[in-house]
Every structure is written in C-alpha cells, then in structure tokens.
Amino acid sequence: MAQINPSILSADFARLADEAKAVEGADWLHVDVMDNHFVPNLTLGVPIVEALGRATDIPLDCHLMIEDPDRWAPQYAEAGAGSVTFHAEAAAAPVRLAREIRAQGARASMALKPATPVEPFEDLLPELDMLLVMTVEPGFGGQAFLDIMLPKIRRTRELISKHGLELWLQVDGGVSESTIERCAEAGADVFVAGSAVYGAADPAAAVASLRAKAEAAAAGAARACGH
C-alpha cells in the first residue's frame, strides 16, 4: 500500500499545528531537519519535533540533512519521531546508528543523495526499516523531479526483493500528480510530497489523490510483471 508523507517544509511554519491537521489521512508527517552545513539551508530541530508530536496524532518522519547524525539522530527518536532518517554520506557508523535509533523505539532509515549509488550499501539493508532515494538534491523544497533517479529506484527495489526484506522504499523531491506514478512503477512505496500537498486548495484531498495514483500505478506495474 502506498504511503503519502506530506512535507512540512512546504507548510506555513507559523501555523504548524494547523498545517498538520490539514493533512489528516496522511500516513506520516515528513519533517525536514537541515543544519546549514550538510545542506545550504537551515530549518528546525528537536524542540519543534517535540511540539509537533504534541500537536498531531500523525506519526513524524524526520529526515535529518545534518552533519554528525551519529551524535544527533537518536535525540529525534527520543523526541518522539516514529521514523528517523540519516544520510549515508554523513554517518560515520551507519549500522550502529540504525541500531541506536531502533533501540529508541523508532524506525531506522537511511537516505542517499542523487549521486550516491545504492549498491555499496546492499549488505546493511537488513539493518534498516526504510531507504530514502532522493529525487532532487537535498536542501530546498519545490525542486523539479530528477527522472534520472528512476533506474536507481528500480535497482533498489531489486536489491530489497533479492534479500526478501520488509524494507520501505521512500522517494523525496519533486513528487507530484505528474511524477508519482513513475516512482510507484519503479518500486517506491513511500512518497514525500511538499508543494503538491500544501500548495493544493484541499491538502487532505491532495493526499488521497496522490495515494490513489501511486497504488494504481503499482498495481499496473505488478500486472505487467505477471506477479
């Protein structure tokens, strides 16, 4: 089943509690944490995550675009995030970090920038609950989807299937009504959508529409493969 995670990077930061209520029906609320070092942008941190957790029943999916996630990521799990994503490019000890996040009761996820191949990380996939394939360069919302990431999504899905893993495959960046079907056909099952949701007149309806498109595309791809 496709999961839609609206990104609050595209929401009104002065009204985050209301913006969270506007997407009731979403599977997760995607929280982009940027430190102005790993990426050239600065957003929010642990106190906002704690406050959001009190303001909504939607579980929080924290994407940490930060340096030294080995030190900081467990704090986001402690703060109430249901899923914590660190970047492969920033983590010194990704296996240990994934285990620490899981020990705090959260799902452990690892993200790959567009230029980072998935194959070198094949052996550590069993340590993860989700892998995030970035479909734009991380740092800013509203960027155009990179079609050249579709083969990487397919390869990632093949590796997940090869090892028989219950691993979610998330895509983030430029996901919209016009791109989500291609992502689903390639094998993604968790979709981060920012402006496509919060730029809509009815954000909750946008979530439902995106989910329906993704599920129809995934079903079509499965029939085409004869599964």
N, C-alpha and C positions, 0 to 999 in steps of 0.2 A: 504493500500500500504506500502510495506517495505521501510524503510529509512536507508540509509547507511551513517554513520558518521566516516570518516577516522580520526584516532587519530594522531595528530602531535607529540605525544610522540615518535613515530617511524620515524619521519621525520628528515631531516638534519636541526638542529637548526640554522646553519649559512646561510641557504637559505630558510627561512620560506615562503617568498613571492612566490618564485618559486615553492616550495612544495605545496602551496595552489593552484597555477594554475594547477599543475599536476593532481589534482583530480577534475577538472571541471566536473560537472554532479553529484557530491556528494550532499546530501541533507543538511548536516551540516558539519562543521569542528569542531572536538572534541578537546578541549583544556584542558589538564590535569594540574591543578594547585596544587602543593604539597609544603608543608611548612617545611618539615623535622621534624615535631612534631607529627602531626596526623598520618603521614606515614613516614617511614625512607628514604625519598628521597626529593630532592629539585629541582624544575623545574623553573617556571616562574610566573609572576604576572601581575598586571594591565597594566603597560606600554607596555608589549608585546601584550596583548589583544587589546589595543588601536591601536597599529601599525598594527597588523594583520587585524583589521577591516578596516583599510585604504587600505590594500593591496589586499583584496579579496571581491567579492560580495557574497560568500558563507556565510550564517549566522553562527555565532560562538556559539557552545555548550560548555559552560565552566563547567567542573567538578571539584569542589573545595574539595580537600582532605586536609583540613586545620582545625586547631583549631579555635574556636570562629567565625564560619561563620555568626553568628548573627550580628557581627560587620562588617565583610569584604564583605560578599556576595553582598549586594546592590551596592557596588562600581563596581563590574564587570558588573552589568546591566547598570550602568551609563557609563561605559567604552565602551559600545556598544555590549555586548553579547546578543544574541537573546534568549538564554536559560541559566539559572544558576542553577546548581545542588549543593545542600549542603548535608552533611551526617547526617542521623538521629542520629548517635552516637555522633555527635559533637554539634548539635544545642540545645540550651537551650530552645528556644521558636519557634518550627518549624512552627506553624500556623502563628504567627506574621511575621516570616521571609519570609514565602511564600508570604504573602500579600504585604510585602515591595518590594519583587522582582517584583511581578506583577505590583505594583504601579509605578515602574521604567520603565515599558513597556516591560519587558522580561517574558518569560515563566518560571514558578517556578517548580523545580524538586527536588526530594529527593532521595538519594542513600542509599542502605542497603548493608553492608558488608556481606560476605557469612554466617557468624554465626548469623546474626541479623534476626529474624523472621519478616514476614510482618504483621501477624495478629494483633499485638498490635497497628498498625498504621491505621487500617481499617477506623476508624472514621474521620481521617484527609485527606483521599484520595481525597475528593471533593475540598480541598484547593490547590491541585497540578495539574499541566499540564502534568507531566511525573513522573514515578517512575523508578529508575535505580536499577536493581538487579545485583550486582557484581558477575561475574562468575570466578573471581580469587580474591585473597587477594589484596586490593589496594596498590599501591606503586611503582610497576615496570611493564614495558611493556614486552611482549614476554613470559608470563607465560602460562602454559598449562591450557586449559579449564577444569573446575570442573563439571563433569557430575552430581554430587550430587545436583547441583543447579536447575536441570530441574524440579523436583517436586515443588520447590519454585516458579519458573516462572509460572507453571500451577496454583498454588494456587492464585498467584497474579492476573492472568488473570480472574480467577473465581470471585474474590472479585470485580474487575473492572466491570465485567458483572453483578454481583449481584446488584450493585448500579447504573447501567446504565450510567457509566461515559465515557466521551470522553477523557480518560487518556492514554497517550502513555506509552508503557512498553519497556524500554530500557535494553539491556544487554551489558556488557563491560567486556572483559577479555577472551583471547584465541579464539575470534570469527574468523573463517576462513572458507575456502571452505568445510572443513570436519566437521565443527561443526554448521554452521549457520542454516542448515535445522532442526536440533534437536531443536534449540532455537525457530525457527519460528513455528514448530509444537506444541511446548509447550505454545505458545501465545505471544511471543515477537514480536514487530513490528518496533523497532528502534535498530540498531546494530552498535556498535562501533568496528571498525576494525583497528588495527595498522599495525603490520608487514605483515598481509595478503594483505594490500593495498600498503604500502610504500616499502615492500620487493619485490613487483612484478615488472617485466620489464616494464609494462604499468599500472601505478596506476589507471588511469581512466577506463581502461578496467576491472581491478580487481573490481572496484566499481560496474560496470554494471553486472558483472558475479555474484557477491555476492547478489545483489538485485534480480536478476532473480532466483537464487536458493532459496532465502528466500520466494519470492512470490509463487513459485511453491509448496514449502513445506506447506505454509499456506493454499493455495487453496486445496491441498490434504487433509490436516487435517480437513478443513471445510466440504469437501465432506464426509469424514469418519464419521463425527458427524451428517451428514444429514442436515446441515444448508444450 
